Amino acid sequence: MNSDRTVTISKHEIIMDRMFAEDTWELAFGDGAWENQYGDQDVYQKLKEYEQKALAWDNMYEDHQSPVVDEEDTEENYEMREKMDNYLSCYLINSLHLDYLNKKEEKN
């Protein structure tokens, strides 16, 4: 491992790939998260939150899937897909807005 990609975490010589860590922090909190000094517990909790939301979405999506048949697409199936697309769009917009507000509040 290249020395410019490693970070010594403690005096016990725990080493990790800095690029991996920065990418993980940015996954949790967006660009510049590493420089904002979020703790590893904060990152873990945020990623856990994302996991739970994704699982809930997957479950909801599966519950509303129409059965697979070789027949033509029905109007009912089309409407259900439109509803699911709408739910996902609204969810993503709301999540992005909440993240923006949280970051703005943290800066103040």
N, C-alpha and C positions, 0 to 999 in steps of 0.2 A: 504494500500500500504506500502510495506517495505521501510524504510528510505534509504537503500543503492540503491534503484531503483528510487529514486526521485531526481529531481533537482529543486531548486528554481530559477525561471527565473528572477524575479524582486522583488523589495520590496513590490509589491502588492500581494505577496503570490500566484503567478501562479505556479502550480506544474504540472510536466508531468512525465511519466514513462521513466526513463533514458534508459532502454533497448529498448523500442520502438523508442526513439529518435535516439539511436546509430544505430539501424537496418535501420531506414529511411535514415540517413546520408550515411550509407554504400550502400544502394540501389542506391543513387544518385552518390556517388563518390568512391565506393569501400572500401576495407579494410582500417581501420585506419582513415576514414574520420572524425570521431568525434574528434580525437586527432589533426587533421590538422586545426581545428578551422574554418571550413566553416560556414558561417552565414546561418540563416534560410532562408533568401531570395535566397541565392545561391542554397540551396537544393531545394527550391520550383521551381526555374527556371529550374533546371536540370530535376526534375521529370516531369515538364510540357513539356519539350523538348522530354523526353522519351514517354510521352503520345501522343504527336502529331505525332511522328514517328511511333508508334504502330498503331495509327488510320489510317495513310496514308498507312501503309503496309496492314492492314486489308481491306481497301477499294480497293487497287490494287489487292489483292489476290481474293476478291469476284468478282471483275470485270472480272477476268481471269478464273474463275471456269467454268468448263463445266457443262451443265445442267445435272441434276440427271436423269438417265434413267436405266431401268432394263436390258439393253442390255449389251453385252460384252464390255470391254474396247477397245476403238479404238486407233489406232496409234497416231492420232491427240491429243486425251486426254492425252495419255502417254507423248507425246512431251511437251505439255503445263505444265504438272506437273513437268517434268524435268527442264523446263525453270524457273518455280517459285522456285523450290528448289535451282537452281543455283543463282537466284537473291537474295534469302534469305541468302545463304552462303556468297556471295560477300558482301552483306550489313553488315552482322554480323562481318565479318573479317575487313572491313573498319572501322566500328564503334569502334571495339576493338583497332585497330591501332591508330585511332584518339584520343581515350581516353588515350592511353598509351603516345602518343606524348604530349598531353595537360598536363598530370601529370608530365612528364619529364620537360616540359617547366616551370611549376609552381615551381618545386623544384630549378630550376636555377634562 
